[in-house]
């Protein structure tokens, strides 16, 4: 389950050491961590990472198949979490030690910056192959954070991007060795901790106003 700690001015949200799928309990813990981070005062930044070979595998598909009547509410809740990360009043960095698929890939995109392991793991949006159309808010997030042709290829083909490929496509900002992923992200976040506050929140809200509205449309 997700665990929040602090390293100086940097909050570190470790999503867990499994597949880190978006179970209801997992989402509750992430929401609680975001409550704590956004309510804090003074210089601060956030690094979201994981302890195993997955950043996150996204939706809890087994639960979703067993509870189809709750699908709309479930995906709407996920979109609200994505919105909260996107508009966070502090600088955020996703540190990807491995796979980020589907919702996990979108969660990474909601951060201000991304650092990925260079030699192993994929960033991927497999929704087309899974028969899962993108919700409008999720599509808006992806298209706002990626270059048009990259977003098109990622969404339509489900291409799997390794770390170096993801960096070349500007999906992530850096691809580094495994043992440098978290440290690089923390260093990047710490250098921008002084930006935290209402001005940064206002800038993000203005930049991503239509995306945030789309992500919250079904809340």
C-alpha positions, 0 to 999 in steps of 0.5 A: 500500500502507498506510504508517505515519507519526507526527505527534507523539503521533498515528500516521497509517496511510495506507491508500493512494491507490487503492481500498484493497481488502483484498488479502492483501498489503494486510491484511499491511501493516495488521496490521504497522502495528497491531502497531507502534502497539499495542506503542508506549508512552506517549501515542499515538493512531491516525488511519487515512486514505487518499490518494485518493478512496477510504478503502477499497472493502472486499473484494477481490471479484475474488480472492474469486471466483477463490478461493471455497474460501478465502473463509471464511478470508479473511473470518475474517482481515478480522474479526480485523483489525476486532477489533484496531482495535475493541479497540485500547488507544488512541483511534482516528479514521478520516478518510474522504477519500471512499468507504468501501464494505462492508468499508471502511465496517466498518473505519471503524466499528471506530474510536472516531471518524470524520471524513468529507469533507462534499461528496463520497464515500459510506459504504455497506454494499452487501452485500444488492445484491451477494448477500453475507450479513453474517458474524455478527461483521460484523453485530455490529460494525455493530449495536453502533456504529450506532443500530438503525434506521440499522443496519437501513437501511444493512444491508438497503437498502444506502443510500449516505450522503454526508458530511452524511447520515452525520453526521446519522445519527451514522455519522460524528462530523463532516463537514468540507471536503476539506482539513480531513479529515485535520487534523481527525482528527489534532487529535481524536486528539491531544487523546485521546492521553493515554488510551492504555493498559491501562485504555482497553483494558479498557474497550473489551474490556468494552464490546464483549466479545460483538462481539469474540467474534463477530469472532474466532469463526472465527479 
